[in-house]
């Protein structure tokens, strides 16, 4: 770890102000760190990611610092420093993957490496779908399109909400490899209810409960039984399981 990337202090968020979802939440994300965020359904995980993606405006906070400087999550500079993969994303339905990737590359003002993109397409077994309209793809293949884009883009902060949902076994294994190795490029904050995705990839796990980060586990103390206990049995294994970029960019 080389320093703090994002520092949030006393963030509260709501959909109806009398019923807050997050209450004075504080957290820090380190550069080049893979951080898992867990919590029961309704704990506010997705709401937090939407705030960081500039999609949820009903919140207040004491401060938010990115690389030590005050930041507005809708600032252009911050938007180009992060990319979000949502649990489900049905935007850009009339774009093919290649058209979407070209759009993202231009929006982020970043030249992507063709060989790296091709390797990701092959790794996610997406070759047969790259020229199909995103709106015609299954939920799983739509997820692959956005995951490939995320890893090809390589932002300083990669946000992912349930990234393994909808993926086949081989693609899930490849996803875990990409997450685990991402620390060489940037930081990751991802949510998951699948234990393997946490224990196999994360350097640290944050437990969201009652609107705040109540506990955290470092790499050396991270195991399935502790995570299960922290969630009251709410996390599951892969075997038990059987918002969008467009919004994040255009609405911000």
N, C-alpha and C positions, 0 to 999 in steps of 0.2 A: 504494500500500500504506500502511496506517495503523498497523500493529503486528502482533505475533505473536498468532495466535489459539490455536494448539495447539503445545505443546512436549513432545516425548517424548524421554527419555534412557535409553539402554541397556536396551531392551526385548528380552527373549528369550521365545520361545514354542515350544511343542512339542505333539505328540500322544502321543508316547512320549518321555520326558524324555531318554533316551540318544540320541535323534535329533532335535535341535532344528531347527525350521523357520526361526525368526528368532533371530539371535544378537547381542545388544547393539546393536540397531538404534536409531539416533537420527535425529530429523527434526523440522522445524518447518514449520508451515503458517501463512501470513500471511493476515490479514483481507483479504477481497475479492480473493483470488488463485485462479486456476484452475490446479490442479496435476495433472499426469498422472503415473501410477505405472506403470512398465513393468518387465517381467522375463519370463524364460522360464517355461514351464509348471512348476509346482512350486516357484517361487521364494518363495512365501509372500504374494503380493498379497492373495488372498482371505482368508487367515488374518489378516492385518493389519486388513482391513476388518471382519472378524467381531469382533476384539478391540475396535475402536473402537465397534462396534455392541452391545457387551455380550453377545455370543454365545459367545465362546471364553474360558474361564477359566483355561486352562493356560498361564499366562505370568507373568513377573515383570519389574519395571522399577525403575530408579533413581528416576525421577520422571515425572509427567505433569501438565502445567499447561495449564489452559484459561483464556484471558484472564488469565494470571499467577497463577492460584490452583490449588492442588492439586485434582485431579479423580479420581473413581472413574467408570469408563465406564458403570457401572450406576446411577449417581445419577439421580434423577428430573430434576434440573435440566439435567444434560448430555443426557439422553435427549430432552428437549424442545428442545434446541439443535441436534440433528442428526437426519437422516433418511437411510436407506440404501435404495438400489435395488440388488437383487441380480441376478446374471446370470440366474437362474431363480427364480421365486417362485410357488409353487402354493398359498399360504395364502389364506384367506378365500374358498374356492371357492363357498360358498353365499351370498356377498354379490354384489350388483351393484356396478358402479363407484360409483354415487351413494351406495349404502349404505356402502361402504368409505370413501369420501371423508368422509362424515358422521362415521363412527367416528374417523377420523384427526383431523378438526377438533376433536372433543370431547377426544380423548386429549392433543392438543397445546394445548388451550385457546386455539384461534386461530380467529377468524372469517375465512373465506376470501372473496375477492371473486368474486362470481358472474360478472361480465364477464370476468375474467381466466381463470377456470376454463373458460368457454365458448370463449374464444379458444384455449386449449391443446387442448381436445377437437377443435376444428376443425383446428388446426395439425397434430395427429397423425392426422387423418382417422379419428377414433374415434366419430363421431356414431352410427353404426349399431350400436355395441357397448356403449354406456354403460348400457343397461338389461338386458344379458345377464349371467347369473351368471359370475363370474370363472373358475370351474372349467370352464365350457363354452367358454372362449375359447382361441384358438391361443396358443402361447408368445409370439409377437410381439405379439398384442393384449393379453395379460396384462402384458407389459413396458410397453406404452403406458399402461395403467391406472396403474401405479406411477410412471412418469415424469411423467405429468400431475399426480398427487398430489404428487410431490416439488417440482415447479416452482410449483404453486399454493400449497403450504405455505411455501416459501421459507425454510428453516431457515438459521441462521448457518453451519452446516457440512453440506454435502450430499455424501454418500458414494455412489459408483456403481461397480458391478463390471461391466465390459463392457457399458455402456449401449446401444451400437449393435447388439449381437447380436440377430438376429431381426426387425429393423425393415426395412420396405420403403424404397426409395430416397428418396421424398418425406419420409417421417417421419424418416429419418436426417438429411437436410438441415435439417429443422426442429429436430431435437435439437441439432445443432451450433450453430445460432443461439442456442438457449436456454442452452447451456453457455457459449458465448463471452460472452454478455451477463450471466451470473449474477453477475459480480464487483460489479455495482451493488448487489446484495442481500446477498451473503455469500461464503463460500469453498467451493470444490469440490475434492474429492480423488477422482479416478476412475482405474480401470484400463482398459487397452485394448491389444489386439494389432493394431488397425487404425490405420495411420499417419495417415490423414486426421483421425481424431478427436483425435489428439495435436497435429499441426501446425496445424490450423485453429482450435483452441480454447484450448490451454494457454498459460499465462504462463511455466510452468516444468515441467520433466520430471525426475522422480526415477527412477533406475535401481536396481532391487532385484536383488541378486546375492549369493549366498553368505550369505544371511540378513541382509544389511546394505544400506543405501543407499550404493552405491559411487561413483556419479557423478550429476551433475545438469546440466541444460542450461537456460539462460535463454532468453528469447524471441528475443534477437538471434542466438543460436547454434543455434537449433532448426531442423533440416531432416531430411528423410527419410533421407538417406544416413548422417548421424551417428547417428540413432536405430538404424538397421539395424546399423551397425557396433558400437554399444554392446551390442546384443543378439546379436551373432554371426549376423545375418540372420534372427532369430526374428520380427521384426515384419513384417506384411504390409499391403498396400494393400486398400482396400475391394473392388476388383475380384477380388482373389485369395481372398477369403473365401467367393466365390459367395454361499441362505438367505432370509429373508423379513422384512417389517415386523412381522408378527405375532410371529415368534420374537424379533426385536430388542426389541420392547416387552414382551411377556408373559413371556419367559424371563428377561429382565433384571430 
